[in-house]
């Protein structure tokens, strides 16, 4: 994601601490769409119909927001762009989020990939980068989590559409989500070098990450490492809703400490565990995190390359 600084909104008091996210009353799965009204407007979508795109984007929102019980988002308006996908800082006239996607035609997996990334930015309070201007030292971690969200959504949608597609005749498209995810996961640049831990890799690359959040090969290495953790424990997705609630000082350890401090107790262990993965936990904290995480998390590793990496471009079209 490239933030749209031309549409930057700076609050009147930049020193104020952003409010922690508020939970609404719990809602059932049948009320999922009501959590955030997603509207696709305008043209530029090729042969895809706006209403079909909305259906796909609602599916994406469902698999992510299912892990945010009781949360409601302001409406999201989605338009097409010929530039990279983006979520604008400036809200619309009715306080709606404004998301722009670059995919066109009926490549539903690409829509899922792009929109999950942007939705994750919204969930991690991307707008708090707006004040003070330029406080994006650790935005690379948010970008990495957004990539995790894209991969997670693709694999979840494959399973969901296989059993409960939005339309019966879309069931044939379900495997394409998994194929696209496996194609991405198998890309060589996404893998840590042999015998190199995430902590050692981070120590070597921390300066570059601080300079720019958009080193995609770096973001994708982190995403490949973290994906199994979120897939084995999907309930921890809600933890990302407590990121970016403090000013970014530039120190990643402090950034993670702020996340830990703002998150509910349910998520402190997972944040400690992630801190340990990056080699930034104190001895006692590392011991606590290792003891408290489930076996699946303790065995975290970069996903293996797919036997069949799938297409190098957009996946096959949907049935509609």
ChimeraX attribute file (.defattr): number of C-alpha atoms within 10 A of each C-alpha:
attribute: neighborCount
match mode: 1-to-1
recipient: residues
	/A:1	17
	/A:2	12
	/A:3	17
	/A:4	12
	/A:5	13
	/A:6	9
	/A:7	12
	/A:8	17
	/A:9	16
	/A:10	16
	/A:11	12
	/A:12	8
	/A:13	9
	/A:14	14
	/A:15	11
	/A:16	11
	/A:17	12
	/A:18	15
	/A:19	9
	/A:20	15
	/A:21	16
	/A:22	10
	/A:23	11
	/A:24	12
	/A:25	9
	/A:26	12
	/A:27	15
	/A:28	9
	/A:29	12
	/A:30	8
	/A:31	10
	/A:32	20
	/A:33	16
	/A:34	13
	/A:35	19
	/A:36	18
	/A:37	17
	/A:38	23
	/A:39	19
	/A:40	21
	/A:41	15
	/A:42	9
	/A:43	14
	/A:44	15
	/A:45	20
	/A:46	10
	/A:47	11
	/A:48	18
	/A:49	15
	/A:50	16
	/A:51	12
	/A:52	15
	/A:53	24
	/A:54	19
	/A:55	17
	/A:56	19
	/A:57	23
	/A:58	21
	/A:59	22
	/A:60	24
	/A:61	23
	/A:62	21
	/A:63	21
	/A:64	23
	/A:65	24
	/A:66	18
	/A:67	15
	/A:68	21
	/A:69	18
	/A:70	16
	/A:71	20
	/A:72	20
	/A:73	16
	/A:74	15
	/A:75	18
	/A:76	21
	/A:77	19
	/A:78	23
	/A:79	19
	/A:80	19
	/A:81	17
	/A:82	11
	/A:83	11
	/A:84	14
	/A:85	21
	/A:86	21
	/A:87	26
	/A:88	23
	/A:89	23
	/A:90	19
	/A:91	19
	/A:92	13
	/A:93	7
	/A:94	8
	/A:95	11
	/A:96	19
	/A:97	21
	/A:98	19
	/A:99	23
	/A:100	22
	/A:101	21
	/A:102	18
	/A:103	25
	/A:104	20
	/A:105	16
	/A:106	22
	/A:107	19
	/A:108	25
	/A:109	30
	/A:110	22
	/A:111	22
	/A:112	25
	/A:113	24
	/A:114	23
	/A:115	30
	/A:116	26
	/A:117	25
	/A:118	26
	/A:119	23
	/A:120	25
	/A:121	22
	/A:122	20
	/A:123	23
	/A:124	23
	/A:125	19
	/A:126	23
	/A:127	21
	/A:128	24
	/A:129	21
	/A:130	20
	/A:131	21
	/A:132	15
	/A:133	13
	/A:134	10
	/A:135	15
	/A:136	23
	/A:137	20
	/A:138	23
	/A:139	22
	/A:140	23
	/A:141	21
	/A:142	22
	/A:143	27
	/A:144	26
	/A:145	26
	/A:146	29
	/A:147	27
	/A:148	26
	/A:149	29
	/A:150	29
	/A:151	26
	/A:152	23
	/A:153	27
	/A:154	29
	/A:155	21
	/A:156	19
	/A:157	25
	/A:158	22
	/A:159	15
	/A:160	16
	/A:161	20
	/A:162	15
	/A:163	12
	/A:164	13
	/A:165	19
	/A:166	15
	/A:167	11
	/A:168	12
	/A:169	11
	/A:170	15
	/A:171	18
	/A:172	13
	/A:173	22
	/A:174	24
	/A:175	17
	/A:176	24
	/A:177	27
	/A:178	22
	/A:179	21
	/A:180	25
	/A:181	22
	/A:182	23
	/A:183	20
	/A:184	21
	/A:185	24
	/A:186	19
	/A:187	16
	/A:188	12
	/A:189	14
	/A:190	22
	/A:191	21
	/A:192	19
	/A:193	12
	/A:194	6
	/A:195	7
	/A:196	10
	/A:197	16
	/A:198	21
	/A:199	15
	/A:200	13
	/A:201	17
	/A:202	19
	/A:203	13
	/A:204	11
	/A:205	12
	/A:206	14
	/A:207	11
	/A:208	13
	/A:209	19
	/A:210	18
	/A:211	15
	/A:212	14
	/A:213	21
	/A:214	16
	/A:215	14
	/A:216	16
	/A:217	15
	/A:218	23
	/A:219	22
	/A:220	24
	/A:221	23
	/A:222	26
	/A:223	25
	/A:224	25
	/A:225	20
	/A:226	23
	/A:227	25
	/A:228	20
	/A:229	22
	/A:230	17
	/A:231	20
	/A:232	14
	/A:233	14
	/A:234	17
	/A:235	16
	/A:236	18
	/A:237	20
	/A:238	21
	/A:239	22
	/A:240	21
	/A:241	23
	/A:242	22
	/A:243	22
	/A:244	25
	/A:245	23
	/A:246	20
	/A:247	19
	/A:248	21
	/A:249	13
	/A:250	15
	/A:251	13
	/A:252	19
	/A:253	16
	/A:254	14
	/A:255	21
	/A:256	21
	/A:257	18
	/A:258	18
	/A:259	23
	/A:260	21
	/A:261	15
	/A:262	20
	/A:263	21
	/A:264	12
	/A:265	10
	/A:266	12
	/A:267	19
	/A:268	18
	/A:269	18
	/A:270	23
	/A:271	21
	/A:272	25
	/A:273	24
	/A:274	19
	/A:275	22
	/A:276	21
	/A:277	21
	/A:278	18
	/A:279	18
	/A:280	21
	/A:281	20
	/A:282	12
	/A:283	10
	/A:284	8
	/A:285	16
	/A:286	19
	/A:287	14
	/A:288	16
	/A:289	23
	/A:290	18
	/A:291	13
	/A:292	15
	/A:293	16
	/A:294	14
	/A:295	11
	/A:296	13
	/A:297	20
	/A:298	14
	/A:299	10
	/A:300	15
	/A:301	17
	/A:302	18
	/A:303	16
	/A:304	11
	/A:305	16
	/A:306	15
	/A:307	9
	/A:308	10
	/A:309	16
	/A:310	18
	/A:311	14
	/A:312	10
	/A:313	9
	/A:314	15
	/A:315	19
	/A:316	15
	/A:317	14
	/A:318	18
	/A:319	12
	/A:320	12
